[in-house]
């Protein structure tokens, strides 16, 4: 498949405890990844942003630490996650959504990195 950061299809992440989230944005970090879950911008500051420590392994699905990332709708489609993603897409297409542009998202990512170091 492809490099994790060049994939344009929606991604999901599964925790070692079995919880799953759909990824809205993903960034490489020197010690792993940082991802923003869908609707992160409607949650309290940093609540929907997550740091996962570990080496990135695989070509899809990928492993980061004990977490598994895969393309949504692959390897056992989850109807709930697919519906959540559809809601996310509808939200993004609404003219009055408050989703920030990529420059602002990158600034939030940088601030989050500083926050997790302290």
KOLGU-4560 file (N, C-alpha, C; in nm, 3 decimals, padded with zeros to 5 digits):
<recs>
<n_xx: 00.084 n_yy: -00.118 n_zz: 00.000 ca_xx: 00.000 ca_yy: 00.000 ca_zz: 00.000 c_xx: 00.089 c_yy: 00.124 c_zz: 00.000 mol: A seq: 1 type: UNK>
<n_xx: 00.059 n_yy: 00.223 n_zz: 00.081 ca_xx: 00.129 ca_yy: 00.351 ca_zz: 00.073 c_xx: 00.183 c_yy: 00.392 c_zz: 00.209 mol: A seq: 2 type: UNK>
<n_xx: 00.262 n_yy: 00.496 n_zz: 00.203 ca_xx: 00.310 ca_yy: 00.561 ca_zz: 00.323 c_xx: 00.188 c_yy: 00.615 c_zz: 00.398 mol: A seq: 3 type: UNK>
<n_xx: 00.186 n_yy: 00.598 n_zz: 00.529 ca_xx: 00.073 ca_yy: 00.639 ca_zz: 00.612 c_xx: 00.033 c_yy: 00.785 c_zz: 00.588 mol: A seq: 4 type: UNK>
<n_xx: 00.130 n_yy: 00.871 n_zz: 00.568 ca_xx: 00.103 ca_yy: 01.015 ca_zz: 00.558 c_xx: 00.069 c_yy: 01.060 c_zz: 00.416 mol: A seq: 5 type: UNK>
<n_xx: 00.069 n_yy: 00.969 n_zz: 00.321 ca_xx: 00.029 ca_yy: 01.004 ca_zz: 00.185 c_xx: -00.108 c_yy: 00.946 c_zz: 00.148 mol: A seq: 6 type: UNK>
<n_xx: -00.167 n_yy: 00.870 n_zz: 00.238 ca_xx: -00.298 ca_yy: 00.811 ca_zz: 00.212 c_xx: -00.405 c_yy: 00.920 c_zz: 00.216 mol: A seq: 7 type: UNK>
<n_xx: -00.490 n_yy: 00.923 n_zz: 00.116 ca_xx: -00.597 ca_yy: 01.023 ca_zz: 00.112 c_xx: -00.732 c_yy: 00.964 c_zz: 00.152 mol: A seq: 8 type: UNK>
<n_xx: -00.742 n_yy: 00.833 n_zz: 00.161 ca_xx: -00.865 ca_yy: 00.768 ca_zz: 00.205 c_xx: -00.881 c_yy: 00.789 c_zz: 00.356 mol: A seq: 9 type: UNK>
<n_xx: -01.004 n_yy: 00.784 n_zz: 00.406 ca_xx: -01.023 ca_yy: 00.800 ca_zz: 00.550 c_xx: -00.957 c_yy: 00.685 c_zz: 00.628 mol: A seq: 10 type: UNK>
<n_xx: -00.900 n_yy: 00.721 n_zz: 00.742 ca_xx: -00.831 ca_yy: 00.623 ca_zz: 00.826 c_xx: -00.902 c_yy: 00.606 c_zz: 00.958 mol: A seq: 11 type: UNK>
<n_xx: -00.889 n_yy: 00.486 n_zz: 01.013 ca_xx: -00.939 ca_yy: 00.460 ca_zz: 01.147 c_xx: -00.824 c_yy: 00.408 c_zz: 01.231 mol: A seq: 12 type: UNK>
<n_xx: -00.835 n_yy: 00.426 n_zz: 01.361 ca_xx: -00.733 ca_yy: 00.378 ca_zz: 01.452 c_xx: -00.801 c_yy: 00.296 c_zz: 01.561 mol: A seq: 13 type: UNK>
<n_xx: -00.738 n_yy: 00.186 n_zz: 01.594 ca_xx: -00.791 ca_yy: 00.095 ca_zz: 01.697 c_xx: -00.691 c_yy: 00.088 c_zz: 01.810 mol: A seq: 14 type: UNK>
<n_xx: -00.739 n_yy: 00.113 n_zz: 01.932 ca_xx: -00.653 ca_yy: 00.109 ca_zz: 02.050 c_xx: -00.634 c_yy: -00.034 c_zz: 02.095 mol: A seq: 15 type: UNK>
<n_xx: -00.534 n_yy: -00.060 n_zz: 02.179 ca_xx: -00.515 ca_yy: -00.195 ca_zz: 02.232 c_xx: -00.635 c_yy: -00.244 c_zz: 02.313 mol: A seq: 16 type: UNK>
<n_xx: -00.714 n_yy: -00.151 n_zz: 02.367 ca_xx: -00.833 ca_yy: -00.188 ca_zz: 02.444 c_xx: -00.954 c_yy: -00.214 c_zz: 02.354 mol: A seq: 17 type: UNK>
<n_xx: -00.939 n_yy: -00.189 n_zz: 02.223 ca_xx: -01.047 ca_yy: -00.217 ca_zz: 02.129 c_xx: -01.125 c_yy: -00.096 c_zz: 02.083 mol: A seq: 18 type: UNK>
<n_xx: -01.106 n_yy: 00.019 n_zz: 02.146 ca_xx: -01.176 ca_yy: 00.139 ca_zz: 02.102 c_xx: -01.127 c_yy: 00.185 c_zz: 01.966 mol: A seq: 19 type: UNK>
<n_xx: -01.218 n_yy: 00.240 n_zz: 01.887 ca_xx: -01.183 ca_yy: 00.285 ca_zz: 01.753 c_xx: -01.230 c_yy: 00.428 c_zz: 01.731 mol: A seq: 20 type: UNK>
<n_xx: -01.152 n_yy: 00.501 n_zz: 01.652 ca_xx: -01.184 ca_yy: 00.638 ca_zz: 01.615 c_xx: -01.153 c_yy: 00.658 c_zz: 01.468 mol: A seq: 21 type: UNK>
<n_xx: -01.224 n_yy: 00.752 n_zz: 01.406 ca_xx: -01.194 ca_yy: 00.793 ca_zz: 01.270 c_xx: -01.100 c_yy: 00.912 c_zz: 01.278 mol: A seq: 22 type: UNK>
<n_xx: -01.000 n_yy: 00.913 n_zz: 01.194 ca_xx: -00.897 ca_yy: 01.017 ca_zz: 01.196 c_xx: -00.935 c_yy: 01.128 c_zz: 01.099 mol: A seq: 23 type: UNK>
<n_xx: -00.934 n_yy: 01.253 n_zz: 01.150 ca_xx: -00.959 ca_yy: 01.370 ca_zz: 01.065 c_xx: -00.829 c_yy: 01.424 c_zz: 01.009 mol: A seq: 24 type: UNK>
<n_xx: -00.727 n_yy: 01.431 n_zz: 01.093 ca_xx: -00.594 ca_yy: 01.482 ca_zz: 01.055 c_xx: -00.489 c_yy: 01.395 c_zz: 01.124 mol: A seq: 25 type: UNK>
<n_xx: -00.376 n_yy: 01.378 n_zz: 01.057 ca_xx: -00.267 ca_yy: 01.299 ca_zz: 01.116 c_xx: -00.134 c_yy: 01.365 c_zz: 01.083 mol: A seq: 26 type: UNK>
<n_xx: -00.046 n_yy: 01.366 n_zz: 01.183 ca_xx: 00.086 ca_yy: 01.427 ca_zz: 01.169 c_xx: 00.192 c_yy: 01.332 c_zz: 01.222 mol: A seq: 27 type: UNK>
<n_xx: 00.305 n_yy: 01.334 n_zz: 01.159 ca_xx: 00.418 ca_yy: 01.257 ca_zz: 01.208 c_xx: 00.484 c_yy: 01.334 c_zz: 01.322 mol: A seq: 28 type: UNK>
<n_xx: 00.527 n_yy: 01.260 n_zz: 01.421 ca_xx: 00.598 ca_yy: 01.315 ca_zz: 01.537 c_xx: 00.726 c_yy: 01.234 c_zz: 01.550 mol: A seq: 29 type: UNK>
<n_xx: 00.835 n_yy: 01.294 n_zz: 01.598 ca_xx: 00.961 ca_yy: 01.218 ca_zz: 01.609 c_xx: 00.949 c_yy: 01.089 c_zz: 01.691 mol: A seq: 30 type: UNK>
<n_xx: 00.850 n_yy: 01.084 n_zz: 01.780 ca_xx: 00.834 ca_yy: 00.965 ca_zz: 01.864 c_xx: 00.707 c_yy: 00.887 c_zz: 01.833 mol: A seq: 31 type: UNK>
<n_xx: 00.640 n_yy: 00.915 n_zz: 01.720 ca_xx: 00.518 ca_yy: 00.844 ca_zz: 01.685 c_xx: 00.430 c_yy: 00.926 c_zz: 01.593 mol: A seq: 32 type: UNK>
<n_xx: 00.302 n_yy: 00.938 n_zz: 01.630 ca_xx: 00.208 ca_yy: 01.017 ca_zz: 01.551 c_xx: 00.121 c_yy: 01.103 c_zz: 01.644 mol: A seq: 33 type: UNK>
<n_xx: 00.064 n_yy: 01.205 n_zz: 01.587 ca_xx: -00.041 ca_yy: 01.283 ca_zz: 01.651 c_xx: -00.158 c_yy: 01.281 c_zz: 01.555 mol: A seq: 34 type: UNK>
<n_xx: -00.276 n_yy: 01.247 n_zz: 01.608 ca_xx: -00.394 ca_yy: 01.250 ca_zz: 01.522 c_xx: -00.507 c_yy: 01.328 c_zz: 01.586 mol: A seq: 35 type: UNK>
<n_xx: -00.588 n_yy: 01.386 n_zz: 01.499 ca_xx: -00.706 ca_yy: 01.461 ca_zz: 01.540 c_xx: -00.826 c_yy: 01.373 c_zz: 01.502 mol: A seq: 36 type: UNK>
<n_xx: -00.909 n_yy: 01.340 n_zz: 01.598 ca_xx: -01.028 ca_yy: 01.261 ca_zz: 01.567 c_xx: -01.134 c_yy: 01.350 c_zz: 01.502 mol: A seq: 37 type: UNK>
<n_xx: -01.229 n_yy: 01.289 n_zz: 01.433 ca_xx: -01.334 ca_yy: 01.369 ca_zz: 01.371 c_xx: -01.410 c_yy: 01.446 c_zz: 01.479 mol: A seq: 38 type: UNK>
<n_xx: -01.454 n_yy: 01.565 n_zz: 01.445 ca_xx: -01.524 ca_yy: 01.658 ca_zz: 01.533 c_xx: -01.436 c_yy: 01.708 c_zz: 01.648 mol: A seq: 39 type: UNK>
<n_xx: -01.304 n_yy: 01.696 n_zz: 01.635 ca_xx: -01.213 ca_yy: 01.743 ca_zz: 01.739 c_xx: -01.232 c_yy: 01.891 c_zz: 01.767 mol: A seq: 40 type: UNK>
<n_xx: -01.268 n_yy: 01.966 n_zz: 01.665 ca_xx: -01.281 ca_yy: 02.111 ca_zz: 01.679 c_xx: -01.405 c_yy: 02.152 c_zz: 01.758 mol: A seq: 41 type: UNK>
<n_xx: -01.491 n_yy: 02.055 n_zz: 01.789 ca_xx: -01.609 ca_yy: 02.084 ca_zz: 01.870 c_xx: -01.592 c_yy: 02.039 c_zz: 02.015 mol: A seq: 42 type: UNK>
<n_xx: -01.476 n_yy: 01.987 n_zz: 02.047 ca_xx: -01.447 ca_yy: 01.940 ca_zz: 02.182 c_xx: -01.363 c_yy: 02.043 c_zz: 02.257 mol: A seq: 43 type: UNK>
<n_xx: -01.347 n_yy: 02.021 n_zz: 02.386 ca_xx: -01.261 ca_yy: 02.109 ca_zz: 02.465 c_xx: -01.119 c_yy: 02.104 c_zz: 02.410 mol: A seq: 44 type: UNK>
<n_xx: -01.042 n_yy: 02.208 n_zz: 02.438 ca_xx: -00.906 ca_yy: 02.219 ca_zz: 02.385 c_xx: -00.826 c_yy: 02.090 c_zz: 02.405 mol: A seq: 45 type: UNK>
<n_xx: -00.773 n_yy: 02.039 n_zz: 02.297 ca_xx: -00.688 ca_yy: 01.919 ca_zz: 02.290 c_xx: -00.759 c_yy: 01.788 c_zz: 02.324 mol: A seq: 46 type: UNK>
<n_xx: -00.886 n_yy: 01.791 n_zz: 02.361 ca_xx: -00.954 ca_yy: 01.667 ca_zz: 02.398 c_xx: -00.961 c_yy: 01.567 c_zz: 02.283 mol: A seq: 47 type: UNK>
<n_xx: -00.975 n_yy: 01.617 n_zz: 02.160 ca_xx: -00.986 ca_yy: 01.528 ca_zz: 02.045 c_xx: -00.856 c_yy: 01.510 c_zz: 01.969 mol: A seq: 48 type: UNK>
<n_xx: -00.744 n_yy: 01.548 n_zz: 02.033 ca_xx: -00.612 ca_yy: 01.534 ca_zz: 01.971 c_xx: -00.532 c_yy: 01.435 c_zz: 02.053 mol: A seq: 49 type: UNK>
<n_xx: -00.468 n_yy: 01.341 n_zz: 01.985 ca_xx: -00.404 ca_yy: 01.230 ca_zz: 02.057 c_xx: -00.262 c_yy: 01.206 c_zz: 02.007 mol: A seq: 50 type: UNK>
<n_xx: -00.173 n_yy: 01.179 n_zz: 02.100 ca_xx: -00.035 ca_yy: 01.141 ca_zz: 02.070 c_xx: -00.022 c_yy: 00.992 c_zz: 02.093 mol: A seq: 51 type: UNK>
<n_xx: 00.029 n_yy: 00.921 n_zz: 01.994 ca_xx: 00.054 ca_yy: 00.778 ca_zz: 02.005 c_xx: 00.204 c_yy: 00.757 c_zz: 01.987 mol: A seq: 52 type: UNK>
<n_xx: 00.266 n_yy: 00.704 n_zz: 02.088 ca_xx: 00.410 ca_yy: 00.683 ca_zz: 02.085 c_xx: 00.443 c_yy: 00.547 c_zz: 02.026 mol: A seq: 53 type: UNK>
<n_xx: 00.545 n_yy: 00.543 n_zz: 01.943 ca_xx: 00.592 ca_yy: 00.417 ca_zz: 01.887 c_xx: 00.638 c_yy: 00.433 c_zz: 01.744 mol: A seq: 54 type: UNK>
<n_xx: 00.714 n_yy: 00.336 n_zz: 01.699 ca_xx: 00.759 ca_yy: 00.334 ca_zz: 01.560 c_xx: 00.641 c_yy: 00.303 c_zz: 01.468 mol: A seq: 55 type: UNK>
<n_xx: 00.644 n_yy: 00.361 n_zz: 01.350 ca_xx: 00.540 ca_yy: 00.335 ca_zz: 01.249 c_xx: 00.587 c_yy: 00.214 c_zz: 01.168 mol: A seq: 56 type: UNK>
<n_xx: 00.504 n_yy: 00.110 n_zz: 01.168 ca_xx: 00.538 ca_yy: -00.014 ca_zz: 01.098 c_xx: 00.426 c_yy: -00.052 c_zz: 01.002 mol: A seq: 57 type: UNK>
<n_xx: 00.465 n_yy: -00.112 n_zz: 00.891 ca_xx: 00.367 ca_yy: -00.163 ca_zz: 00.796 c_xx: 00.344 c_yy: -00.070 c_zz: 00.679 mol: A seq: 58 type: UNK>
<n_xx: 00.266 n_yy: -00.122 n_zz: 00.586 ca_xx: 00.232 ca_yy: -00.047 ca_zz: 00.465 c_xx: 00.081 c_yy: -00.045 c_zz: 00.446 mol: A seq: 59 type: UNK>
<n_xx: 00.007 n_yy: -00.069 n_zz: 00.550 ca_xx: -00.138 ca_yy: -00.070 ca_zz: 00.547 c_xx: -00.192 c_yy: -00.210 c_zz: 00.556 mol: A seq: 60 type: UNK>
<n_xx: -00.246 n_yy: -00.247 n_zz: 00.673 ca_xx: -00.258 ca_yy: -00.163 ca_zz: 00.792 c_xx: -00.121 c_yy: -00.132 c_zz: 00.854 mol: A seq: 61 type: UNK>
<n_xx: -00.123 n_yy: -00.028 n_zz: 00.937 ca_xx: -00.001 ca_yy: 00.018 ca_zz: 01.002 c_xx: -00.012 c_yy: -00.005 c_zz: 01.152 mol: A seq: 62 type: UNK>
<n_xx: 00.101 n_yy: -00.017 n_zz: 01.216 ca_xx: 00.107 ca_yy: -00.027 ca_zz: 01.362 c_xx: 00.189 c_yy: 00.089 c_zz: 01.413 mol: A seq: 63 type: UNK>
<n_xx: 00.142 n_yy: 00.150 n_zz: 01.520 ca_xx: 00.217 ca_yy: 00.252 ca_zz: 01.593 c_xx: 00.202 c_yy: 00.213 c_zz: 01.739 mol: A seq: 64 type: UNK>
<n_xx: 00.312 n_yy: 00.169 n_zz: 01.798 ca_xx: 00.301 ca_yy: 00.114 ca_zz: 01.933 c_xx: 00.205 c_yy: -00.004 c_zz: 01.929 mol: A seq: 65 type: UNK>
<n_xx: 00.107 n_yy: -00.003 n_zz: 02.019 ca_xx: 00.008 ca_yy: -00.110 ca_zz: 02.023 c_xx: -00.120 c_yy: -00.075 c_zz: 01.948 mol: A seq: 66 type: UNK>
<n_xx: -00.119 n_yy: 00.035 n_zz: 01.874 ca_xx: -00.235 ca_yy: 00.080 ca_zz: 01.800 c_xx: -00.226 c_yy: 00.033 c_zz: 01.655 mol: A seq: 67 type: UNK>
<n_xx: -00.341 n_yy: 00.009 n_zz: 01.594 ca_xx: -00.348 ca_yy: -00.032 ca_zz: 01.454 c_xx: -00.428 c_yy: 00.072 c_zz: 01.375 mol: A seq: 68 type: UNK>
<n_xx: -00.371 n_yy: 00.115 n_zz: 01.264 ca_xx: -00.438 ca_yy: 00.209 ca_zz: 01.175 c_xx: -00.467 c_yy: 00.138 c_zz: 01.044 mol: A seq: 69 type: UNK>
<n_xx: -00.584 n_yy: 00.163 n_zz: 00.990 ca_xx: -00.621 ca_yy: 00.104 ca_zz: 00.861 c_xx: -00.714 c_yy: 00.199 c_zz: 00.788 mol: A seq: 70 type: UNK>
<n_xx: -00.730 n_yy: 00.172 n_zz: 00.660 ca_xx: -00.824 ca_yy: 00.250 ca_zz: 00.580 c_xx: -00.964 c_yy: 00.213 c_zz: 00.626 mol: A seq: 71 type: UNK>
<n_xx: -01.047 n_yy: 00.313 n_zz: 00.647 ca_xx: -01.186 ca_yy: 00.289 ca_zz: 00.688 c_xx: -01.257 c_yy: 00.206 c_zz: 00.582 mol: A seq: 72 type: UNK>
<n_xx: -01.334 n_yy: 00.110 n_zz: 00.626 ca_xx: -01.410 ca_yy: 00.019 ca_zz: 00.540 c_xx: -01.327 c_yy: -00.100 c_zz: 00.494 mol: A seq: 73 type: UNK>
<n_xx: -01.205 n_yy: -00.113 n_zz: 00.544 ca_xx: -01.125 ca_yy: -00.230 ca_zz: 00.514 c_xx: -01.111 c_yy: -00.314 c_zz: 00.641 mol: A seq: 74 type: UNK>
<n_xx: -01.085 n_yy: -00.441 n_zz: 00.624 ca_xx: -01.059 ca_yy: -00.533 ca_zz: 00.736 c_xx: -01.173 c_yy: -00.533 c_zz: 00.837 mol: A seq: 75 type: UNK>
<n_xx: -01.294 n_yy: -00.562 n_zz: 00.792 ca_xx: -01.407 ca_yy: -00.571 ca_zz: 00.882 c_xx: -01.478 c_yy: -00.437 c_zz: 00.899 mol: A seq: 76 type: UNK>
<n_xx: -01.551 n_yy: -00.398 n_zz: 00.800 ca_xx: -01.618 ca_yy: -00.268 ca_zz: 00.800 c_xx: -01.701 c_yy: -00.250 c_zz: 00.926 mol: A seq: 77 type: UNK>
<n_xx: -01.689 n_yy: -00.132 n_zz: 00.986 ca_xx: -01.765 ca_yy: -00.097 ca_zz: 01.104 c_xx: -01.871 c_yy: 00.005 c_zz: 01.064 mol: A seq: 78 type: UNK>
<n_xx: -01.997 n_yy: -00.034 n_zz: 01.071 ca_xx: -02.107 ca_yy: 00.052 ca_zz: 01.027 c_xx: -02.113 c_yy: 00.180 c_zz: 01.108 mol: A seq: 79 type: UNK>
<n_xx: -02.084 n_yy: 00.173 n_zz: 01.237 ca_xx: -02.088 ca_yy: 00.293 ca_zz: 01.321 c_xx: -01.982 c_yy: 00.392 c_zz: 01.278 mol: A seq: 80 type: UNK>
<n_xx: -01.859 n_yy: 00.346 n_zz: 01.257 ca_xx: -01.752 ca_yy: 00.436 ca_zz: 01.212 c_xx: -01.782 c_yy: 00.493 c_zz: 01.074 mol: A seq: 81 type: UNK>
<n_xx: -01.837 n_yy: 00.411 n_zz: 00.986 ca_xx: -01.873 ca_yy: 00.459 ca_zz: 00.853 c_xx: -01.980 c_yy: 00.568 c_zz: 00.861 mol: A seq: 82 type: UNK>
<n_xx: -02.077 n_yy: 00.550 n_zz: 00.949 ca_xx: -02.182 ca_yy: 00.652 ca_zz: 00.969 c_xx: -02.122 c_yy: 00.778 c_zz: 01.030 mol: A seq: 83 type: UNK>
<n_xx: -02.031 n_yy: 00.762 n_zz: 01.126 ca_xx: -01.964 ca_yy: 00.878 ca_zz: 01.185 c_xx: -01.887 c_yy: 00.956 c_zz: 01.079 mol: A seq: 84 type: UNK>
<n_xx: -01.819 n_yy: 00.883 n_zz: 00.992 ca_xx: -01.743 ca_yy: 00.948 ca_zz: 00.885 c_xx: -01.837 c_yy: 01.022 c_zz: 00.788 mol: A seq: 85 type: UNK>
<n_xx: -01.950 n_yy: 00.960 n_zz: 00.757 ca_xx: -02.048 ca_yy: 01.026 ca_zz: 00.669 c_xx: -02.099 c_yy: 01.155 c_zz: 00.733 mol: A seq: 86 type: UNK>
<n_xx: -02.126 n_yy: 01.152 n_zz: 00.863 ca_xx: -02.168 ca_yy: 01.273 ca_zz: 00.935 c_xx: -02.059 c_yy: 01.379 c_zz: 00.929 mol: A seq: 87 type: UNK>
<n_xx: -01.934 n_yy: 01.337 n_zz: 00.944 ca_xx: -01.820 ca_yy: 01.428 ca_zz: 00.939 c_xx: -01.813 c_yy: 01.496 c_zz: 00.802 mol: A seq: 88 type: UNK>
<n_xx: -01.828 n_yy: 01.417 n_zz: 00.697 ca_xx: -01.823 ca_yy: 01.472 ca_zz: 00.562 c_xx: -01.937 c_yy: 01.572 c_zz: 00.538 mol: A seq: 89 type: UNK>
<n_xx: -02.054 n_yy: 01.540 n_zz: 00.589 ca_xx: -02.168 ca_yy: 01.633 ca_zz: 00.576 c_xx: -02.138 c_yy: 01.762 c_zz: 00.652 mol: A seq: 90 type: UNK>
<n_xx: -02.082 n_yy: 01.752 n_zz: 00.769 ca_xx: -02.046 ca_yy: 01.870 ca_zz: 00.848 c_xx: -01.946 c_yy: 01.958 c_zz: 00.772 mol: A seq: 91 type: UNK>
<n_xx: -01.844 n_yy: 01.895 n_zz: 00.714 ca_xx: -01.742 ca_yy: 01.971 ca_zz: 00.641 c_xx: -01.800 c_yy: 02.043 c_zz: 00.520 mol: A seq: 92 type: UNK>
<n_xx: -01.905 n_yy: 01.989 n_zz: 00.462 ca_xx: -01.965 ca_yy: 02.050 ca_zz: 00.344 c_xx: -02.066 c_yy: 02.160 c_zz: 00.378 mol: A seq: 93 type: UNK>
<n_xx: -02.096 n_yy: 02.175 n_zz: 00.506 ca_xx: -02.189 ca_yy: 02.280 ca_zz: 00.548 c_xx: -02.120 c_yy: 02.415 c_zz: 00.539 mol: A seq: 94 type: UNK>
<n_xx: -02.183 n_yy: 02.512 n_zz: 00.478 ca_xx: -02.116 ca_yy: 02.641 ca_zz: 00.460 c_xx: -02.083 c_yy: 02.713 c_zz: 00.592 mol: A seq: 95 type: UNK>
<n_xx: -02.151 n_yy: 02.683 n_zz: 00.699 ca_xx: -02.127 ca_yy: 02.754 ca_zz: 00.825 c_xx: -02.048 c_yy: 02.671 c_zz: 00.927 mol: A seq: 96 type: UNK>
<n_xx: -01.977 n_yy: 02.570 n_zz: 00.882 ca_xx: -01.896 ca_yy: 02.493 ca_zz: 00.977 c_xx: -01.780 c_yy: 02.582 c_zz: 01.025 mol: A seq: 97 type: UNK>
<n_xx: -01.725 n_yy: 02.548 n_zz: 01.139 ca_xx: -01.615 ca_yy: 02.627 ca_zz: 01.195 c_xx: -01.482 c_yy: 02.553 c_zz: 01.185 mol: A seq: 98 type: UNK>
<n_xx: -01.469 n_yy: 02.468 n_zz: 01.083 ca_xx: -01.346 ca_yy: 02.391 ca_zz: 01.071 c_xx: -01.232 c_yy: 02.482 c_zz: 01.024 mol: A seq: 99 type: UNK>
<n_xx: -01.120 n_yy: 02.481 n_zz: 01.098 ca_xx: -01.009 ca_yy: 02.570 ca_zz: 01.062 c_xx: -00.937 c_yy: 02.526 c_zz: 00.934 mol: A seq: 100 type: UNK>
<n_xx: -00.867 n_yy: 02.620 n_zz: 00.873 ca_xx: -00.788 ca_yy: 02.585 ca_zz: 00.755 c_xx: -00.660 c_yy: 02.513 c_zz: 00.800 mol: A seq: 101 type: UNK>
<n_xx: -00.589 n_yy: 02.457 n_zz: 00.703 ca_xx: -00.473 ca_yy: 02.373 ca_zz: 00.734 c_xx: -00.365 c_yy: 02.449 c_zz: 00.809 mol: A seq: 102 type: UNK>
<n_xx: -00.347 n_yy: 02.574 n_zz: 00.779 ca_xx: -00.245 ca_yy: 02.652 ca_zz: 00.851 c_xx: -00.278 c_yy: 02.660 c_zz: 01.000 mol: A seq: 103 type: UNK>
<n_xx: -00.403 n_yy: 02.685 n_zz: 01.032 ca_xx: -00.447 ca_yy: 02.690 ca_zz: 01.172 c_xx: -00.434 c_yy: 02.553 c_zz: 01.238 mol: A seq: 104 type: UNK>
<n_xx: -00.468 n_yy: 02.448 n_zz: 01.164 ca_xx: -00.455 ca_yy: 02.311 ca_zz: 01.217 c_xx: -00.309 c_yy: 02.281 c_zz: 01.249 mol: A seq: 105 type: UNK>
<n_xx: -00.220 n_yy: 02.319 n_zz: 01.161 ca_xx: -00.077 ca_yy: 02.298 ca_zz: 01.186 c_xx: -00.031 c_yy: 02.376 c_zz: 01.308 mol: A seq: 106 type: UNK>
<n_xx: -00.082 n_yy: 02.498 n_zz: 01.328 ca_xx: -00.049 ca_yy: 02.576 ca_zz: 01.448 c_xx: -00.101 c_yy: 02.507 c_zz: 01.574 mol: A seq: 107 type: UNK>
<n_xx: -00.220 n_yy: 02.449 n_zz: 01.567 ca_xx: -00.276 ca_yy: 02.375 ca_zz: 01.681 c_xx: -00.190 c_yy: 02.252 c_zz: 01.710 mol: A seq: 108 type: UNK>
<n_xx: -00.148 n_yy: 02.183 n_zz: 01.605 ca_xx: -00.059 ca_yy: 02.068 ca_zz: 01.621 c_xx: 00.069 c_yy: 02.109 c_zz: 01.693 mol: A seq: 109 type: UNK>
<n_xx: 00.131 n_yy: 02.219 n_zz: 01.650 ca_xx: 00.255 ca_yy: 02.267 ca_zz: 01.713 c_xx: 00.232 c_yy: 02.302 c_zz: 01.860 mol: A seq: 110 type: UNK>
<n_xx: 00.122 n_yy: 02.367 n_zz: 01.890 ca_xx: 00.090 ca_yy: 02.401 ca_zz: 02.029 c_xx: 00.067 c_yy: 02.275 c_zz: 02.112 mol: A seq: 111 type: UNK>
<n_xx: 00.002 n_yy: 02.176 n_zz: 02.052 ca_xx: -00.022 ca_yy: 02.049 ca_zz: 02.121 c_xx: 00.110 c_yy: 01.981 c_zz: 02.155 mol: A seq: 112 type: UNK>
<n_xx: 00.204 n_yy: 01.982 n_zz: 02.062 ca_xx: 00.336 ca_yy: 01.921 ca_zz: 02.085 c_xx: 00.404 c_yy: 01.987 c_zz: 02.204 mol: A seq: 113 type: UNK>
<n_xx: 00.399 n_yy: 02.117 n_zz: 02.210 ca_xx: 00.458 ca_yy: 02.189 ca_zz: 02.324 c_xx: 00.388 c_yy: 02.147 c_zz: 02.452 mol: A seq: 114 type: UNK>
<n_xx: 00.257 n_yy: 02.133 n_zz: 02.446 ca_xx: 00.176 ca_yy: 02.096 ca_zz: 02.562 c_xx: 00.212 c_yy: 01.957 c_zz: 02.615 mol: A seq: 115 type: UNK>
<n_xx: 00.236 n_yy: 01.861 n_zz: 02.526 ca_xx: 00.267 ca_yy: 01.726 ca_zz: 02.574 c_xx: 00.410 c_yy: 01.713 c_zz: 02.626 mol: A seq: 116 type: UNK>
<n_xx: 00.496 n_yy: 01.808 n_zz: 02.590 ca_xx: 00.635 ca_yy: 01.806 ca_zz: 02.640 c_xx: 00.643 c_yy: 01.857 c_zz: 02.783 mol: A seq: 117 type: UNK>
<n_xx: 00.545 n_yy: 01.938 n_zz: 02.824 ca_xx: 00.552 ca_yy: 01.997 ca_zz: 02.958 c_xx: 00.482 c_yy: 01.914 c_zz: 03.061 mol: A seq: 118 type: UNK>
</recs>
